[in-house]
């Protein structure tokens, strides 16, 4: 993917390589969707979760009762 985002020709190439040929009228839409997903993931990667345990460590009913609402 280029630094400026995924282009319609790149979408066609990657879809063909994955065995998922797309009609030409879908390339621009798929490129825009992929760029949006990439921007969301980029923001998530910047989050600092610190000492937050993974979801597998969460136990229902175990929590802090002193949280402010």
KOLFI-267057 format. One record per residue (C-alpha): residue number from 1; x, y, z; residue in three letters. Coordinates in nm, 4 decimals. Each point is the difference from the previous one (the first is absolute). Last residue first. Layout:
N
nr NUM | c1 X | c2 Y | c3 Z | rest ALA
...
END
This chain:
69
nr 69 | c1 -2.0771 | c2 0.7220 | c3 3.7370 | rest UNK
nr 68 | c1 0.2729 | c2 -0.0212 | c3 0.2587 | rest UNK
nr 67 | c1 0.1643 | c2 -0.3350 | c3 0.0566 | rest UNK
nr 66 | c1 0.0021 | c2 -0.1339 | c3 0.3551 | rest UNK
nr 65 | c1 -0.1414 | c2 -0.3434 | c3 -0.0743 | rest UNK
nr 64 | c1 0.3144 | c2 -0.1159 | c3 -0.1767 | rest UNK
nr 63 | c1 -0.0283 | c2 -0.3153 | c3 -0.1938 | rest UNK
nr 62 | c1 -0.0414 | c2 -0.3720 | c3 0.0119 | rest UNK
nr 61 | c1 -0.3503 | c2 -0.0874 | c3 -0.1125 | rest UNK
nr 60 | c1 0.1120 | c2 -0.1308 | c3 -0.3371 | rest UNK
nr 59 | c1 0.3685 | c2 -0.0913 | c3 -0.0053 | rest UNK
nr 58 | c1 0.2382 | c2 0.1679 | c3 -0.2430 | rest UNK
nr 57 | c1 0.3362 | c2 -0.1734 | c3 -0.0553 | rest UNK
nr 56 | c1 -0.0921 | c2 -0.1089 | c3 -0.3540 | rest UNK
nr 55 | c1 -0.0615 | c2 0.3663 | c3 -0.0840 | rest UNK
nr 54 | c1 0.3717 | c2 0.0749 | c3 0.0340 | rest UNK
nr 53 | c1 0.1186 | c2 0.1778 | c3 0.3143 | rest UNK
nr 52 | c1 0.0305 | c2 0.3789 | c3 0.0002 | rest UNK
nr 51 | c1 0.3449 | c2 0.0868 | c3 0.1329 | rest UNK
nr 50 | c1 0.0624 | c2 0.2799 | c3 -0.2468 | rest UNK
nr 49 | c1 -0.2734 | c2 0.0062 | c3 -0.2636 | rest UNK
nr 48 | c1 0.1682 | c2 0.2784 | c3 -0.1917 | rest UNK
nr 47 | c1 -0.1954 | c2 0.0714 | c3 -0.3163 | rest UNK
nr 46 | c1 0.2049 | c2 0.0743 | c3 -0.3119 | rest UNK
nr 45 | c1 -0.0772 | c2 -0.3351 | c3 -0.1636 | rest UNK
nr 44 | c1 -0.3716 | c2 0.0772 | c3 0.0257 | rest UNK
nr 43 | c1 0.0478 | c2 0.3198 | c3 -0.2017 | rest UNK
nr 42 | c1 0.1835 | c2 -0.1894 | c3 -0.2763 | rest UNK
nr 41 | c1 -0.2727 | c2 -0.2655 | c3 -0.0001 | rest UNK
nr 40 | c1 -0.2612 | c2 0.2680 | c3 -0.0683 | rest UNK
nr 39 | c1 0.2066 | c2 0.1513 | c3 -0.2828 | rest UNK
nr 38 | c1 0.0561 | c2 -0.3417 | c3 -0.1603 | rest UNK
nr 37 | c1 -0.3719 | c2 -0.0788 | c3 0.0162 | rest UNK
nr 36 | c1 -0.0731 | c2 0.3293 | c3 -0.1758 | rest UNK
nr 35 | c1 0.2616 | c2 -0.0669 | c3 -0.2672 | rest UNK
nr 34 | c1 -0.1435 | c2 -0.3486 | c3 -0.0592 | rest UNK
nr 33 | c1 -0.3497 | c2 0.1446 | c3 -0.0402 | rest UNK
nr 32 | c1 0.1211 | c2 0.2639 | c3 -0.2456 | rest UNK
nr 31 | c1 0.1885 | c2 -0.2603 | c3 -0.2041 | rest UNK
nr 30 | c1 -0.3030 | c2 -0.2330 | c3 0.0015 | rest UNK
nr 29 | c1 -0.2219 | c2 0.2796 | c3 -0.1294 | rest UNK
nr 28 | c1 0.2479 | c2 0.0984 | c3 -0.2737 | rest UNK
nr 27 | c1 0.0444 | c2 -0.3603 | c3 -0.1159 | rest UNK
nr 26 | c1 -0.3710 | c2 -0.0919 | c3 -0.0023 | rest UNK
nr 25 | c1 -0.0875 | c2 0.1261 | c3 -0.3516 | rest UNK
nr 24 | c1 0.2767 | c2 -0.2134 | c3 -0.1495 | rest UNK
nr 23 | c1 -0.1665 | c2 -0.3229 | c3 0.1128 | rest UNK
nr 22 | c1 0.2131 | c2 -0.1714 | c3 0.2627 | rest UNK
nr 21 | c1 0.2154 | c2 -0.3106 | c3 -0.0358 | rest UNK
nr 20 | c1 0.0382 | c2 -0.1824 | c3 0.3295 | rest UNK
nr 19 | c1 0.2824 | c2 -0.2492 | c3 -0.0485 | rest UNK
nr 18 | c1 0.2209 | c2 0.1799 | c3 0.2516 | rest UNK
nr 17 | c1 0.2367 | c2 0.1102 | c3 -0.2770 | rest UNK
nr 16 | c1 -0.2982 | c2 0.1277 | c3 -0.1979 | rest UNK
nr 15 | c1 -0.1207 | c2 0.2022 | c3 0.2983 | rest UNK
nr 14 | c1 0.3490 | c2 0.1397 | c3 0.0547 | rest UNK
nr 13 | c1 0.0328 | c2 0.1121 | c3 -0.3627 | rest UNK
nr 12 | c1 -0.3497 | c2 0.1470 | c3 -0.0251 | rest UNK
nr 11 | c1 0.0451 | c2 0.1870 | c3 0.3266 | rest UNK
nr 10 | c1 0.3366 | c2 0.1311 | c3 -0.1192 | rest UNK
nr 9 | c1 -0.1663 | c2 0.1303 | c3 -0.3174 | rest UNK
nr 8 | c1 -0.2655 | c2 0.1771 | c3 0.2150 | rest UNK
nr 7 | c1 0.2622 | c2 0.1664 | c3 0.2184 | rest UNK
nr 6 | c1 0.0841 | c2 -0.0752 | c3 0.3628 | rest UNK
nr 5 | c1 0.1191 | c2 0.2962 | c3 0.1972 | rest UNK
nr 4 | c1 0.2421 | c2 0.2871 | c3 -0.0383 | rest UNK
nr 3 | c1 0.2946 | c2 -0.1910 | c3 0.1474 | rest UNK
nr 2 | c1 -0.0535 | c2 -0.2792 | c3 -0.2520 | rest UNK
nr 1 | c1 -0.1307 | c2 -0.3417 | c3 0.0867 | rest UNK
END
